[in-house]
Amino acid sequence: MAEISLKEAALIVGVVAACYWNSLFCGFVFDDVSAILDNKDLHPSTPLKNLFQNDFWGTPMSEERSHKSYRPLTVLTFRLNYLFSELNAVSYHFLNLIFHGVVCVVFLKVCKLFLDNQSSIVASLLFAVHPIHTEAVTGVVGRAELLSSIFFLAAFLSYTKSKGPDNTIVWTPIALTVFLVAVATLCKEQGITVVGICCVYEVFIAQGYTLPVLWDTAVQILRGKGSIPFSMLQTLLKLIVLMFSTLLLVVVRVQVIQSQLPVFTRFDNPAAVSPSPARQLTFNYLLPVNAWLLLNPSELCCDWTMGTIPLVESLLDVRNFATLTFFCLLGSLIVFSLRYPGDSSKTVLMALCLIVLPFIPASNLFFPVGFVVAERVLYVPSMGFCILVAHGWKKLSNRSMLRKISWVCLIVVLFTHALKTLHRNWDWESEYTLFMSALKVNKNNAKLWNNVGHALENEKNFERALQFFIQATQVQPDDIGAHMNVGRTYKNLNKTKEAEKSYMIAKSLMPQIIPGKKYAARVAPNHLNVYINLANLIRANESRLEEADQLYRQAISMRPDFKQAYISRGELLLKMNKPLKAKEAYLRALELDRTNADLWYNLAIVYIELKDPTEALKNFNQALELNPMHKLALFNSALLMQESGNAQLRPEAKQRLLNYVKEEPQDANGYFNLGMLAMDDKKDAEAEAWMKKAIKLQPNFRSALFNLALLYSQTAKELMALPILEDLLKYYPDHTKGLILKGDILMNQKKDIVGAKKCFEKILELDPNNVQGKHNLCVVYFEERDLIKAEKCLVETLALAPHEEYIQRHLNIVRSKITSLSAPEQSSVPAGDTATAAAEEKKKSLQNLKEVKNEQKPSQMTTTGNNKGRSKSKKQSEKNSMEKKETPKKSTKDIKDIEKKRVAALKRLEEIERILNGE
C-alpha cells in the first residue's frame, strides 16, 4: 500500500481550503435550523444519553413523527461545537472544512490501491473540488456524510490488511473493520454499505477471482468433480464474519427505530405513493438524473422534492431513453469488470462498487426515502465516479496524440469545478440566497417558494413573503403547508378574514378520517397545525371560543398524541375560565412529554387561577429544574415567593430575579421587582438603585416612578420625591395616587398650599367621589383658615364615606375650632395666633397618619404555547394611598407600630384582591 507524502497531503488540503474558505461566512440554513438551532440535544443541560435515544433532529426515536435518522456521533460533534462556541456558525463550518480535507486525504490513500500515483492525485483533486459536495461540506448537516465517509474509508483500508502471507487470515484488521463500520453507521446509516465493498474486494481483488472462474468452480463442485479450495474456504469464513457482523448491526438498527419506517408524504416523494408503473419508471429515471449531476454539476438545487422532477407515467415518455442508456452503460461496465482479469477491470469494479453500493439506501428502489434527489447523498458515490474519471483520463493521456488535450481538459475541469464550488458556497450564506438560487434552477417546486417566503417572513417582510407563499399555492394547489403559510402571513398583516379563508382551504385539503386506519400515517404531522392555527385565529373573537375548542378537540381526535393541541386547548380553557379542564389538558400533555418546561410552567399558571400558590410554586420549580433559565418561570415564581409574605423565600426570589435580568437585561420589570424586594427587606439604598435602573430602561415606568417617589417620602427625602412625581404626572396626568403624594409633600414640606390645592382639585376633577382627595382638600381649607369651607367640605366627604370614623373626628375638630373662635373671649385673638393654633391643632391631629397600600409589580403570569407564542401581561401596581387621619391619645411609637401593621395588612389584602380579580 503506497504511502501519502507530506507534499501530496498539503496539496490536497490547500485545494480544499481554497475552494471552501468562503463557507466560513455562511450561516445556519435549511436543515441546519432543525439540526442545530432547534435541537436541544446540543445543549450541555441535556443528558448525553438523549443523543442515543433521539434522532438526528432531537426527536425521540419512539415518536411517530421521528425521521428515524439515527446519527448520535454526528450530533455529538455538534454538541462539542456548541460547548466551545454555542451557536457561532463559523466554528461549525470550519470543522466541516477540516473533515472534508481529512476525507480527501484518506481517499487519496484508497485511490493508490487501484491507481498509479498520478491518477490517484487527479482523482483526489477532482473529489476535493467537485461542486456536488457543497451541500455536504457547506451545509452543516452534511457533516453526517463527512464523518461517515472518514470511518467508511478507514474501515475499508483496515480490511485490505486482513490478508496475511500465504493467504492467511489476519483477524485484528477484521475486528477493527467491524468496529469502524459500526462507528460509520452511527454517523450516518449508509456507513454499513462498506461491508459490501469489502466483500467485493475480498473476492475479486484480494483473491483475484473473476466471474467465469467462480462459475466454473461452482459448476465443478455441484457436479461432484471437485472440492472447495482451501483459499476459497478462508474467503468464505471472512465473508461470513463480515455478513454476520452486518446482520447484527442491522438488527440493532431495526430495534432502535422500533421496526417503524419514517412517515413521509406525497409532497416529499411523489413517486413513492404513485401507482405502477409510474413509481418504478420514475425511480429508475432518477438514477440517470443523479449520474448527470456528477457529470455536469452546473445546475445544483438544495431541494428536489415535490414537482421538481415530474413523474414518468408512461413507457412512451422520452425520459425512459435516458434510463435505458444509463443501464446499458452500467451493465457494460459491470460485465467488463467481472469477466476480464487485469488491473483495469479491478479498478473499474471498485469504482462501480463505490458508486452503486453506498447509493442503494437512497435509491428508493428497496424502500422509499423522504426526498427525490439529494446532492449530499452523492458524496461517497462521487468517489467511485472520480476514480473512473481519473482512470479514463490516464488511458487517454497515455496515447501520444491525446496527451496534451487530455491535460488541457483535466486542468479546465478542475479549474471550472473549483470556481463553481467557490461560487456555490455563497448560495449557502443565508436561507434567502440559498432558496433564490434554487428557484433559478427549478420553479416547479412549491417548497422552494415557501422557503423563500419563510426567509422573508423571518425578516418581517410580510408583504413580499405573501407573494412567494401565494405563488407556492399556484405551483402546487393541493399543498396544505402553502395555504397555511398564506393564512399565517395574512394574520401577521392583520387581515383576519383572508387568513381564515386560507386556513379553511388548507383544512379542506386534509384527508378525511378512514375508520380503522391510523390518520397520522397518511399526512405530515405538522399539517395538523392547520387546526391549531385556525383555532388560534378565531379565538380572538370572544363569541367563537367554543368553535375554537371544537377545532382543538378535532385535532386531538385525529392524533391523540398531538401535544401542541393539548397545550393550545389548555390556554383556551383558561381564557374560558375553565381552569379545571385546562388542568386536565396540561396533565394529558405532560403524559406525552414530561421534559417540556413550558408545560410545567403552564400548569403552574392553572394553579394560580385555582388559588393554589403552593402547587403553582412546585410546578414553577419543576419547570426550572428542566430549564434553569426559563425566563417566565424565573420571573413569576419570584413574584409568587414575594407575594407569599414568607421572608425566608425572599433570598431565593431575589436570586431568580437576578437570573431573570441576566437573561433579559433590557426588561425594566425585573429591576423593578428587585427594588420591591429590597423595600420589603428595608434595604432602601438598594431599592433606590434598582428603581432607578428600571426607570432608566423605561422612563415612563408608572410603578417604578411612583414607588421611588414613595420610597423617598418614607425615608425623609420628600423633596427628592418631587421631581420623580413631576415625571410620573407628565406621563400619567391622571395618576390619582401620585397627585395625592405630591399634594401631601407640597403641603407638609414646602408649605405650598396653593400647589397642594391644585393637586387635590385635579383629583376631584378626575373622580368627584374620591374620598381621600376630597378629605385632603378639606385639610387645605383648614390650612387656609377657611373653617366654614372646611366644615362644608368635611360634611360632603362624610356623606361619601359615612363609616369613616376619622372624617367625623376631623369634622368635630373643625366645628370645635369654629365655636371657640366665635366665643367673645376669643374675638380679640390676633389672626397670627389663630393661624398658629390652627396649625398646631392640625399638626397634633393629622400628623404621621399615612396609609400605605402595596400595589405590586407587573405580573407576567400568562400561559405559553409552542416555541413561538409566549405573551407577557404587565400589570403595573404601586405602593400608595395617602390619607390624613387623627389618632388621639397615642404616642409616636404607638402610631408607628399601628402603621407597620396597617402597611403589611393592606399589602396582603391588595395582592389577594388582584389575584382574585384575575389581573
N, C-alpha and C positions, 0 to 999 in steps of 0.2 A: 504494500500500500504506500503510494507516494506521499511524501510529507509536503506541507504547505510552507513556503518560505515566508520570511517576515515581509519581504517586498510585495509578494503576492497578496498577503493579508492586508497590508497597508493600502495597496491599490484598490482592493475591493471596498474597504471601509471608507476610503477617501471618496470614491464614486458614490457610495450610499449617502455620505454626508452632503456631497454636492447636489444630489437630487432631492434630498428631503430636509435641508436646513430650514426652509420656509414653513415646514409643518409645525415648527415650534411656535409660530404666531397664530395658529388655528385654535379655535375654542372647542367646547363640547357641543357636538351637533348630532342630530338624528338619533340613532340608538344609544349614543353616549349619554343622553339625558336620562334614560331609564336605567342604564347600567351603572352610571356614575353619580349623577346629581340626585336621583331619586332612590338610590339603593342604600338602605340603612345598614346593610352588611359591611359597608366600608367604614362605618363609624367605630371608634375604639370602644364605645359603650356597648356595642352588640357583641354577645359571646361568640367566640371563634367557632363553636360547634354549629352555629347557624349557617356558616358557609357551606357545611356539608349536609345541611338539611334543606337548603333553599336552592332555587335555580339561579341561573346566571344573572337574572334581573332582580333577585332578592325576594321572590315569591316562594313560599313553601311548596316543595315538590308534591305534597299531598293535596294541594288545592287544584281544582279542575282548571282554573284559569292559568295555571303554571305553563310555561313554554316548554318544560321538561328538558331544557338545555342545562346539563349538569357539568359545570366547569369551576369547581371550587378553587383550584390552584390559580386560575386566572384572576378570580375575584380576590384571592389573597394578595396578588401583586398590586391590584387596585387599592387594596386596604393599606399596603405599605406606602404607596404614593400618598394616600390621604394622611397617613401618620406623619409624613415628613413635610407635606406641603398643602394638606387639606384639598381644596378644590382649585388649586392653581394648575391650569391646563398645561402649562409649559412642561412641568415635570412628567406628566403622563405621556405627552408626545415625545419627549426626549428618551424615555425608557423604551417606547416603541421603536424609535430610530435605532437605538442600540441593539434591540432584539433582532431587527431586520438585518443589521450588519453581521450579527452572530450567525444568523441563518445562511446568509450569503457565503460566509467563510466556511461553515460546515458543509454547505452544498458543494463548494469547490473541492473539498476533500472527497465527497461522494463521486463527483464527476471524474476524478482522477482514477477511479476504479474501472471506468469503461472508456475514457477518452484519453488522448495524449495530453501533455501539459498545456499546449497552446489552445487546443479545443476546449479544455476544461476551464481555462480562464475566460474564453469567449462565452461559454455557457453561463458561467457565474456572473460575468458583467451584464449579459443580457437579462439574467434574472434580477440583478440589482436595480436596473433602470426601467424594467417593464412597467408601463403605466397602469396595467391591470391591478398592480399591487397597491395603488394609492389608497384604496378603500381599507385594505388590511393594515397598512402602515400609518396613514394619516388619520384614519378613523380610530379612535381609542379602543373601541370594542373589538377591532381587528386584532388586538393583542392575543386573543384566543388562537388565531391562526398562527401567529408568530411563535408563541410558546409551544404549541402543539408540534409545530414543524421542527423546532430545535430538538425535542425529545424523539420525534419521529425519525429524523435523520440519525440521531445518536443511537437509537435502538437498532437501526439498520447497520450502521458501522460496527456496532458491537457484535451483531450476528455474523458479520463477514469474518470474524476472528474465531468462529466456533469450529472451524475445520483445522485439525492438527496434522502433524506429519503422518504419512501413510494413511490418510483419510480417516484418522481417528477423530473422536468427538471431544471437544473441549467444552465442558459444561458451564464453566464460570461465565463466559460471554453469553451463553444462552440464558442463564439466570438473570444476568444484567439486562439482557434484551427484554425479558418478560417484565422486569421492574420498570424499565424505561417506557415500554408500551403502556403500562398502567398509568404512569405519570402523564404521558402524552394524551391518553384518553381523558384524564381528569382536567386537562387543559382545554381540550375540545374532542368531541366524540369521534371525529374522523381519524384520530391517532391510532385507533385499533386496526386500521387497514394496513398498517406497516407489516403486520403479520403475514398478510397475503404476499406482499413484496418479498419478504424473507423466504417464504416457501418457493416462490418462482426462482429466486436467486439460488437457493439450495439445489433445486432440481436441474435447472438449465445452465447456470453459470458455474457454481461450485463443483457439481458433479459432471457437467458438460454434456448432459443428455440432450437429444433432440426429439422432436415428436415421433419421427419414424423409428428411432431406436427404442423409445418407450413402447411404441405399438408392437414392434416385433418381439420385445421381451415379454409383453403381456400375452401375446398370442402363443408363444412357446410355452409359457407356464400353464396356460389354460389347456393346451394340448398334452400336457404332461411330459413334454420333451426336455424340460429343464427346470432348475430351481431358481429361487430368487437370489441374486448375487449378494454377497455379504455387504458390499458397499451400498447396495440399494436398501438392505435391511437397516443399516445405520441411518441412511437418509430418512427412511420411514419412521424410525424411532424419534429422530429430531423433529420431524413434521408432526408426529403425534403429540409430542411435548408442547410444541407451539400451538397446535389446534386445541389441545385440552386447556391450556392457559387462556387462550382466546375465548373458549366456551365459558370458562369460569368468569372472565371479565364481563361477558355478555349477560350471564345470569345475574351478576351483581348489579349491572346497569339496569336490567329489567326490574329488579327489586327496588332500585332507587326510584324509578318512575312509577312504581306500583302497578306495573303491567298496563299502564294507560298511555296512549299516544296523545300528544297535544291537540287541542281543538283549534282548527283553522276554518276560516270562512271562504266562500267562493270569491271574495274580493282579494284575499291573499294569494290564492292559487286557483284561478277559474277552471283550469283543465282538470284539477283533482276531483271536481264534482260534476264533470261533464260526462255524458253517456258515451258508450263505444260507438263508432271508432274514434270520435273526436279526442277522447282522452289519450289513447295510445298514439295517434298521429301527432298530436301536439307535443307530448312528452318526448317522442323520438325526434321531432323537429328541433327541440331545444338543445339537443346535442350539437348539431352543426352551428347553432347560434353561439354557443359557448366557445366552440372551436374558432369561429370567426372573430370573437373578441380577443382571443390570443393572437391571431394572425394580424388583425387590423384594429388595434385599440384606439381608434380615432374618435369614436362616439361612445363615451362612457356615461353611465347613469347610475345614481345611487339607489334607485328603486325601480324594479322591473315587474311590479305586481299589477293587478287589475287588468286594464286594457292595453298594456304596453305591447304585448305580443298577441294579436288576435288568434283565436282558436283555429286549428286546422281541422275543418269539419268534413272534408270530402277527400276521397282518393284522387280527385281531379285537381286538387289545389296544387298550383305550380311549386309551392314550397316543398312539396314531397320530393321533388327532384334534388333539392339540397340535401335532404335526409338520405336519399338513395346514394348520392355521390359520397357523402360522408362515410356511410357504412362500407361502400366498396373500397374506399381508400384505407379505412381502418382494417378491413378484412385482409387486404393485400399485405399490409404491414405485419399483421399477426402471422399470416402464413409464412412470409419471408423470415420472420424472426424465430419461428418454432420449427420450421422444416430444414433450414440450412444451417450448417455449423459455421463457425468463424466469429471473429471479434465484432464484425459489423452487425451481424444478426443479433448477437448478445446485447450490443449497445441499443439497438432498436427495441429489443424485447424489454429491457429495463426501463427505457424511456416510456414505452407504452404502459408498462405497469404503473409508473409514477403518474401518468395521465389518467388512466382508467380507474384503478382501484380506489384512490382517495376521493374520486369524484362520485363513486357509486352511492354513498349515503345522501348526496344532494341531488341525485339524478331524477328523482320522482319515479324511477322505474320499479322499485320494490315497495316503497311506502311514500305517501305524499309528505311534502315539506311545506313550510309556510312562505314560500316565495317561488317565483317563476324562474328567475335568473338572479344570481348574487355574485358579484365580481370577486368578493373576498374568498369565496369557496374555491376559486381557481388558483389560489396561492400555491398550494402543493402541486396540483396538476401542471401548473406552468413550469415546474422543474423539469418534468419529462419533456415538455414542449421545447424548452431551452436546450436540453441535451440533443433532441432531434435536429434542431436548427444548427447547433454547433457541429454535429456530426455531418450533416449535409453540407455545411459550409466547408468543412475540411475536405470532403470529397471533391468539391468544386475547385478549391484553391490548389489542390494537388495537380490539377490539369494546367499546364503552362498557358494555354490560351485564355483560361478563365481566371487566372490567379489575380491579376490586377483588378479586374472588375469585381471579383468576389471580395477583395479587401475594401474597395470603394463602397460596395453595397453594405458591408458589415459596419464600416465607420458611419455611413449615413443612417443606418438603422439604429445604432447605439446612440448617436447624437440626437436624432429626432425623438427617440423614445425618452431620452433624458430630459429634453426640453418639454415634451408632453407631460412627463411626470411632474416636473417643476411647476408648470402652469396649472396642472390639475390640482396640485396641493392647495392653491389659493381658493379653489372652489369650496374647500372644507373650512374656510376661515370662519364662516357663520352659517346658520341654518338658511338664511335668506340667499346667500351666494350659492350654497350647495343646491338648493331646490330650484333656483332660477337656472342654474347651469343644466340641471336635469330636464327642465322644460324645453330647453333649446334642442335636446335630443328627442324628447318624447312628449307630445302634447295630448296623448290619449290616456294618460294615467291620472285619474281623478285624485289619487292620493298625493301626487306632486302639487296639484293646485291647492289641495287642502293644506299641505305642509308650508307652502309659501304664505298662505293665509295665516297659519299659526305663527309664523315668524313675524309677520306684520302686526298680528294681534299682540304679541309679546312686547312690541314697541309702542303699543297703544294707538296704532294707526288703524282704527277700526273701519273707517270708510273704505280704504284701499283693500284691507283684508276681506271685507264683504264681497268685493268684486271677484276675488280669487275663489272664495267659497261658492259663490253663485256659479262661476264657471265650472267648478267641480261637479255641481249638480247637473249641469248641462252635458258634461262629458260622460257622466255615469248617473243617469236619473234615478236609479234604484239604490244609490249609495246612501245608506242611513246616516252614516257619520257626517257626510257632507251637509245634509239637511239640518242635522243637529248643530253643525258649525255655523250655518246661516242663522239659525234661531238664536244661538248664544250671542252672535255679533249684533243682531238686531236688539237684543236685550241690553247689551253694552251701550248701544246708541239710543237707549230709552224708547225704542219702538216696540212696545209690548205686543201690540196687535199682530204686527208682522212676525215677531218672534214666536208667538203662539201658533200662528199659521204654519210656520216652518216645522215646529215641533210636531204638530198634528200630522204633517205629511210624513215625517220620519216615523212616527208611531204607526201610521197606516201601512208602512213598508215592512213592519216587523212580521215574521212568520206567525201564523196562528198556532195556538197550542193544539197538539195532537194528543188525545188521551192515551196514556200509557207510554208515551215517548218523552224522554228527558229533553226539556226545552233547551237547556244550556248547550247541548251538543250540536245544535243547528244554527247558532247565532253567536257572534262575538259577544262576550260578557259585557264589554264596555258599551255595546249598543243598547243595553237595558237602561243605560243612563238617560235615555230619552224620557223615560217615565219620571226620573228624578228631576231632570231639568224642567220638564213641563210643570210638574207639581211645584217646584220652587218658584216658577214664574207666576202661576195663578194664585198661590197662597198669599201673595202681596195684597190680594183683594179679600177683605175680611169675610165677604159673603160666599167665597168659594173654598173655604178651608176644608169642608167635608169632601169636596171634589178632589182637592189635592191629596187628602188622606186616602181616598179610593185609588189614586194612581200609585201611591207608595205600596198599598196592600196588593195591588195588581203585580207590581214588580216582584214583591216578596213571594207571591203565589207562583210566579214563573221560575223563581230561583230562590228557594228557602235559605240559601247560604249567602244571599246578596247583602253583605254587611252594610254597605252605604245606604241601602233602603231603610234599614232599621235606624241608622243614625239620623237620617233626614226626617224620618217619621217621628222620632223622639223629639226633635226640635219643634216640629209642627204641633205635636200634642202638648208641649209646654206652652206654646202660643195659644192653644185652645183651652188652656187652663185645665189640663188633664194630666197632672204630674204622675199619678199612679200608673196610667197607661204608658206614659213616657218612660217611666222606670222599667216597665216590662220590656219595652223596645230596646233600651240600652242593655239590659241584662241579657237579652237574646243575642245582641251583637257581641257582648263580651264572651258568650259561649263559643262564638266563632273566632274571636281574636282577643285573647286576654293580654296581649302585649301592646295594645293600642292605647297610648297615654291619653289621647283625645277622648276616648270612650269613658275612661275613668273620670276625666275632668267633667264631661257632660253629666255623668251620673251624680257627681258632686253637686252640680247646679240643680239637679232634680231634688236632691235632699235639702238644698237651700229653700226651694219652693215648698217643700213639705215641712219646713220649720224644724229640721233636724240637723243642727250645725255640727253635732258630734260625728254623725255618719258622713256629712259633707266633708269634714276635715280629713277623715280616714281615706276617702276617695281621692281628695286632692293629694294626699301623701302617697297614695298608690300611683297616681299619675306621675308624680315627681320621682318615684322610685324607678319607673320605667324611663323617664326622660327628665333628668335632674334640672335641665334648663328649659322646661316647658313654661313659657313666659306667662300665660294666663293663669296656670296653676300656681306659680310662684306668687303672682300679684294677689289673686283672690284668696288664697289660703292665708297669706299675710294679713289681709283685711279681716278675714274670719277670726284669726287669732287676736287681732287688735280689738275687734268688736266683742270678743268674749269677756273682756274685762279681767282676764286672768293675767296678772303681772308676770307670772312665770313663763308665759308664752311670748312675751314681748321680745326677748333676745332672738328667738328663732324667727319671729315675724320680721324683725329688723334685718336679719341675715338674708331672708328670702327677698325682701325688698332691695337689698344691696345687690343680690344676684340679678334681680329684675332690671335694675337701672344699668347694670353691666351689659345686659343683653339689649336693652332699649334705652341707650343713653340720651336720646332726644325726646323721651316721653316725660313731660313735666309731672304727670300724676305719680310716678314712682318717688320723685323727690318730695312732692307734697306730702305723701303718706309717711315718709321717713320723718318729715317735720312734725306731723301729727303724733307719731310715736314718741318723738323727743319731747313734745309738750306733755304727753301723758306721764313721761318719766321726769318731768320738771327740769329737763335739760334745755334751758331757754336759749343759750348761745347756739347750741347745735340745731335746735328747732329753727332759729332765725336763719342760720346758714342754709338749711335745706329749703326753707320757704323762698329765700332769695334766688336759689338755683332754679326752682320751679318757675318763678316769675321771669327770670332771665330767658328761659326757654320759651315761655308763653306769657308775654307781657299782660295779656288780658285774662289771666287765670283768675277767675272770680273768687274761688275758695281760698287760693293761696294769698291773694291780696287782702281779703278780709281777715283771715286768721293771723297774718303777720301783723296787721294793724291791732288786732285784739291782743296778740302777744305783747306788743309794745305797751298797750294800755294796762295790761295786767302786771307789767314789770316796771311801773313808774316811769315809762318813757312815752307818755301820751303825746308829747309834741312831735316825736319821731313817727307817730302813727298818722298824723295829719296828712303828710304828702302821699302816704300809701292810700289813705282813704280818698284823696283827691283823684289818684289814678283809677281807683275802683269805680268812683262815681262818674269818671269821664267815660269809661266803657259801659257802665251799667247805671245810668242816672236814676233809675227807679229801684235801686238796691235799698230796701227799707232798713235793714239792719245796719248797713253802712251809714245811712243818714242818721240813725239813732246814735250810733257810736260817735260819729263826728259831732253831732249836736251836743252830746254829753261832754266831750273834750273841750269844745269851744266854750261851753257854759262854765264848767268847773275849773278848767286850767287856764284858758286865755281870757276868761271873763267877757267873752264876746257874745253878749246876749242877743244881739241882732242876728249874727251868723247862726247861732243855735236856733233862734226862732224860725229862720228861713228853712233850716233842715226839717224841723218838726212840721212846719206848714206844708212843705213838699210831700212829706209822708201822708198827710191828710188829704192832699190833692189826689194822691195815688189810691189811697184807701181811707175814706172818711170814717170808717169804723175801726181803725187801728187804735186799740186801747192804749198801747204803750206810747205811741206817738202823741196821742191826744193828752195823755196824762203828763208827758214831759213838756208839752206846750203850756199846760196849766202851771207847771213849775216856773216856766219863763215868765208868765204873767205875774207870778208871785215875786220873782226877782225884779220885775219892773214896777213893783209896789202897786200894781193894779189889782187890789184884793177882790174887788167886785167882779172883775172879769175872770179872775182866778176861780172865784166861787162858782160862777156860772159854768165855767169850763169843767170844773170837777163834778158838778151836778150832771152835766151831759155825759161825762166819762163814766160816772157811776151807773147811769141808765144803760150804757153799753155793756157794763160788766158789774151787775148788781151784787155778785157774790164775792167780789174782790174786796177784802177787808181793808187793805192798805189805802184804797181810794177813799173809803168812808172816813178813815182816820185823818187823812190829809184834808178832807173837806171840813172836818170838825176843827182842825188846827186853823184853817183859813178863817172860818166863821168866828172862832175864838179871838183871832187877831183883829178881825173887823170890829167885834164887840168891844175889845179892850181899847182900840183906837177911838171908838165913838164915845167912851166914858169922859166926863168933864175933867177928871184929874189927869187925863192923858192928852187933852186937847192942846196943851201948851208944849208938848214934847216936840223938840226940833225934828225937822224932816230927816236930818242925818242920823239922829238917834233911832228914828223909826226904821230907817233902812238897815241900820246895824242890827237892830233887834230882829228884823225880819230875816236878815242873812244868817244870824246866829241860830234862829229857830229852824231855818231850813237846813242849816249845817248839822244841827243836832238830830233832826227828824228824818232827813233824806240821805245823809252821807253814807258811803260804803255799802249801798244796797244794790249791787249789780247782780242780776240773774243771768248766768251764762249757760247757754244750751249748746251742746255739741251737734254740729251738722256735719256728719263725717264725710270723708273723702270720696272721690269718684269711684263708683263701683264698676268693675268690668265683668260682673258676674253674668255672662251670657253663655249659651251653648256653642260648640264648634262643630262644623260639618266635615266635608272632605278637606284634603290638604290645601284647599284653595278658598275656604269660605268662613273665616273667623270674623266676628264683629265685637267691638268693644262699646258697651254702653256706659258713657262717662257721666254719672250723675254727680253734680258738684254740690257740696254741702258745707256748711260753715259753723264755726262756734260763734254764738251770738245771743242776742236778745237782752238788751239793757233796760232794766226797769228801776225807777227810784221808788223806794218804799221806806216805811218807817218801822223801826223795831225798838219801841221804848223799853226802858229798864233792862237793857242788855249791854254788857261790857263789849269792848272792841274784840277781845278774844272770843267771846261767845258768838259774836256776829260772824267772825271769820270761820269758826267751826261750822256754823249753820251754812255758810256759803259753800264750803268744801263739799258738804253732804248734798246740798242742792245741785251743785255742778255735776257731781257723779250720777245722781238720780236722774236728772234731766238728760244727761248724755245717753244713758242706757235707754231711757224712755223714747228719745227720738230715733235711736238706731232700731229699736223694736218696731216703732211705727213705720220707719222707712222700709224695713223688710216686709212687714205686713201689707204695705201698700204696693209691694212689687216693684219698687224703684230699682 
